[in-house]
Each structure stands twice: as C-alpha cells, then as structure tokens.
Amino acid sequence: MFGIYARIAAAIALALFLSGVYWKGHTSGAKSVQAEWDADVAQRTAQALEASETARKREQELSRQVETQRGKYAEQIKNTRTVAAAAGVGMRELQSALAGPAAAASASATARSDDAARARVVVGACAQTVQGLAALLDERNQQLVGLQDYVRAIQPKP
C-alpha cells in the first residue's frame, strides 16, 4: 500500500512532531521551575528584610532605654556626691563642736580634759570611718540600682 518512502517520511514527520512536543514541554517546565524559584527567593528576601527591620527597631529601642538609664544613673551619682559633701560638712561641724568644749576647759581639770580630748579624737576617727563606709555603701547602692535598671532595659519583654 504505502511505499517505503512514504513510511520513512511518516516516521520522520512523527519524530519531528514528538521532538517538538518534548521541546515544548521541556521549555515550559523549565520556565515553571524558574518562576517557582524566583517566587521563593522573593519571599525569603521579604522575610529577611522584615526581620532586619524588626531587629533594627528593637536595637534602637534598647539603645534609647540604655541612654535613659545612663542619664538616671549619672543623676543618682550627682545626688550621692551632693549628699556625701553635705555629710562631710556635718562631720566637720560635729568635730568642731566636740573640740570646742575642750578649749574652754579649766586648768584644774587638765587630766579630765586629756581623757576627753582622746575620746573626742577617737569619736572623730570613728565618725570619719562611718562616713567613709556610708559613702562607699551609697556608691555601691547606686551602682547596683544602675545595673538593675540597665538589665531591665535590655531584657526582652515576654
């Protein structure tokens, strides 16, 4: 019925048709995969940008809180130093008040005045030591309060 050349031509035509169908499927599949890839990359980029913005805002908020706490801490230090200076003035007044009666003591009470002078020296030294300890305690207390405020400022809120 059909000659050999017709069969060969039909086989070539069929082969060309099937290769065309294969090529069309291959290129459309590649485009589909590329489109999915591009969509995934775009989604991940958007998520990374959003996370970066959130982290930047959080960092700015923490930085602002730290600066606020530093200001409060500096003011507390200033107040502590003012109180310590006032306490120093009070101690000097106490020492001069204790030394005042010793200068007015009579000559007949020399032995008693020497004992009283020694007692005043001891009391004065004790007062200086107590004032030094109080100043150190106030300083450490201020440092502790500042540190606690700093930790509260940078600790993430639940």
Protein Blocks (a to p, Z undefined) as FASTA:
>chain_A
ZZfklmmmmmmmmmmmmmmmmmmmmmmmmmmmmmmmmmmmmmmmmmmmmmmmmmmmmmmm
mmmmmmmmmmmmmmmmmmmmmmmmmmmmmmmmmmmmmmmmmmmpcfklmmmmmmmmmmmm
mmmmmmmmmmmmmmmmmmmmmmmmmmmmmmmmmpccZZ
